[in-house]
Amino acid sequence: MLTPRAILAALLMAAPLLSGQPAGAQSPAVKDATHVIAPLRADGHRPLPHEPFQITIAFKRIYRGKLASDKTYSLAVTTNETLPAIRDDSRYRASVTDMNDILQGNTDVDILALKRSGQSMYIALKISTQTFGMDVPEELPKLPVAGTHQYILTPTVPIGQRRTIYLSTDAVHNTTVEVQILVQPFDEQQHLPQQP
């Protein structure tokens, strides 16, 4: 007499034969309109594609009609891999005579998610910027003025086209902050060092 365990083992071994595949074989790759879908892994899930991209993030700050800061970062990323982060801390001496009079400006960017969908890219960013300045009304002594901006952005942008993903206008302080992003395929040949 067969035990329930033996019946289960027999069914599991017979399932690939009934489906027309040898035991241990994976399903063949499936091709759709845009790309090839990889065969199933042993756990039954399809592996996620790993594609290299270059992300360029530009921060621009205009204060009282003048460009106060303009920073651009470019980094290589791979979809479905550990994603990079940017930590850029700047220190400035506010006074030529006082060596202890230091002002700082910080830019932190964490890329939380990166997913391709056709010719677009979904990207989730956590951004924190600290700004500083010495511009106060002329009748008062110059004192440091600092501000902090923290935000999470989740845009879907077309690959290969620069887009503004954040724009802030502060009429009281006459300040405009703009963040632009460009996602493009990573071109290894473009980034190789030039031969002398």
C-alpha positions in Angstrom: 0.0 0.0 0.0 1.3 3.4 -1.0 1.7 6.1 1.7 0.6 9.7 1.1 4.3 10.7 1.0 5.1 8.2 -1.8 2.1 9.3 -3.8 3.2 13.0 -3.5 6.8 12.1 -4.6 5.5 10.2 -7.6 3.3 13.1 -8.6 6.1 15.6 -8.3 8.4 13.4 -10.4 5.7 12.8 -13.1 4.7 16.5 -13.5 7.6 17.5 -15.9 6.9 14.4 -18.0 3.2 15.3 -18.3 4.1 18.8 -19.4 6.4 17.6 -22.1 9.6 18.7 -20.5 12.4 16.6 -19.0 12.8 16.8 -15.2 14.9 19.8 -14.2 14.4 21.6 -17.5 13.5 25.3 -17.5 10.8 26.8 -19.6 12.1 28.3 -22.9 12.7 32.0 -23.3 9.7 33.9 -24.4 10.0 36.8 -26.9 7.6 39.7 -26.7 7.4 42.9 -28.8 10.1 44.8 -27.0 12.6 42.3 -25.5 13.4 38.7 -24.7 11.9 37.4 -21.4 14.4 35.2 -19.7 13.5 31.6 -18.8 12.2 30.8 -15.3 14.8 30.2 -12.6 14.6 27.0 -10.4 12.5 28.9 -7.9 9.8 29.6 -10.6 10.6 33.3 -11.0 12.0 35.1 -14.0 15.4 36.8 -13.3 15.2 40.6 -13.5 17.3 42.2 -16.2 20.4 44.1 -15.2 21.0 47.1 -17.4 23.7 49.7 -17.0 22.6 53.4 -17.1 24.2 56.8 -16.5 22.2 59.2 -14.3 23.1 62.9 -14.4 21.5 65.0 -11.6 21.9 68.8 -11.8 21.1 71.2 -8.9 20.7 74.9 -9.6 20.0 77.6 -7.1 19.2 81.2 -8.1 19.3 83.8 -5.4 18.1 87.4 -6.0 18.3 86.8 -9.8 22.0 85.6 -9.6 23.2 82.0 -10.0 24.2 81.1 -6.4 25.2 77.4 -7.0 25.2 75.0 -9.9 26.3 71.4 -9.2 26.0 68.4 -11.5 26.7 64.8 -10.6 27.0 61.9 -13.0 27.0 58.3 -11.8 26.7 54.8 -13.3 23.9 52.6 -12.0 22.6 49.1 -12.8 19.0 48.2 -12.6 18.1 45.6 -10.0 21.4 46.0 -8.2 22.5 47.9 -5.1 22.0 51.6 -5.9 24.4 54.3 -5.2 24.2 57.4 -3.0 25.9 60.8 -3.2 27.3 62.6 -0.1 28.8 66.0 -1.0 29.8 68.2 1.9 31.4 71.5 1.2 33.1 73.8 3.7 33.7 77.5 3.1 35.5 80.1 5.1 33.1 83.1 5.5 35.9 85.4 6.7 39.4 85.8 5.5 40.7 86.9 8.9 38.8 84.5 11.2 39.9 80.9 10.5 37.0 79.5 12.7 34.3 81.2 10.7 33.3 78.3 8.5 30.1 77.8 6.5 29.0 74.4 5.1 26.8 73.3 2.3 25.7 69.7 1.9 24.0 67.7 -0.8 22.9 64.2 -0.1 21.1 62.0 -2.7 19.9 58.4 -2.2 18.6 56.5 -5.1 15.9 54.3 -3.6 14.6 52.6 -6.8 15.3 52.3 -10.5 13.0 50.5 -12.8 12.9 50.5 -16.6 9.5 50.5 -18.4 9.9 50.5 -22.2 11.6 53.8 -23.1 11.1 55.4 -19.7 12.7 55.0 -16.3 11.0 55.2 -12.9 13.4 56.5 -10.3 12.9 57.2 -6.6 15.2 59.8 -5.1 15.6 61.0 -1.5 17.3 64.4 -1.6 18.5 66.6 1.2 20.3 69.9 0.6 21.7 72.4 3.0 22.3 75.9 1.7 24.1 78.8 3.2 24.8 82.4 2.6 26.0 85.7 4.1 23.5 88.0 2.4 21.4 89.8 5.0 20.1 93.4 5.0 22.9 95.9 4.6 22.2 97.8 7.9 22.9 94.6 9.9 26.2 92.8 10.4 26.7 89.9 8.0 25.5 86.7 9.6 25.3 83.3 8.1 21.9 82.3 6.8 21.2 78.6 6.2 18.3 76.5 4.9 17.6 72.8 4.6 15.5 71.2 1.9 14.5 67.5 2.2 12.2 65.8 -0.3 11.5 62.4 -1.9 10.9 62.4 -5.7 9.4 59.6 -7.7 9.4 60.7 -11.4 9.1 58.5 -14.5 11.3 60.2 -17.1 12.0 59.3 -20.8 15.4 57.7 -21.3 17.8 60.1 -23.1 15.9 63.3 -22.3 16.7 65.9 -19.6 13.8 66.7 -17.4 13.1 69.1 -14.5 11.9 66.9 -11.7 11.7 69.6 -8.9 11.2 73.3 -9.0 10.8 75.5 -5.9 10.3 79.3 -5.9 10.5 81.1 -2.6 9.2 84.7 -3.2 9.9 85.9 0.3 13.7 85.1 0.0 13.8 85.6 -3.8 15.2 82.1 -4.3 14.6 79.5 -7.0 15.8 75.9 -6.7 15.7 73.5 -9.7 16.6 69.8 -10.0 17.1 68.2 -13.4 17.7 64.6 -14.3 19.0 62.8 -17.4 18.9 59.0 -17.6 20.7 57.5 -20.6 22.2 54.1 -21.4 25.7 53.7 -20.1 28.2 53.8 -23.0 31.4 52.0 -21.9 33.4 53.2 -24.9 32.6 56.8 -24.0 33.9 56.4 -20.5 37.1 54.5 -21.3 40.3 56.5 -20.6 41.8 58.0 -23.8 45.1 56.5 -25.1 48.0 58.9 -25.4 
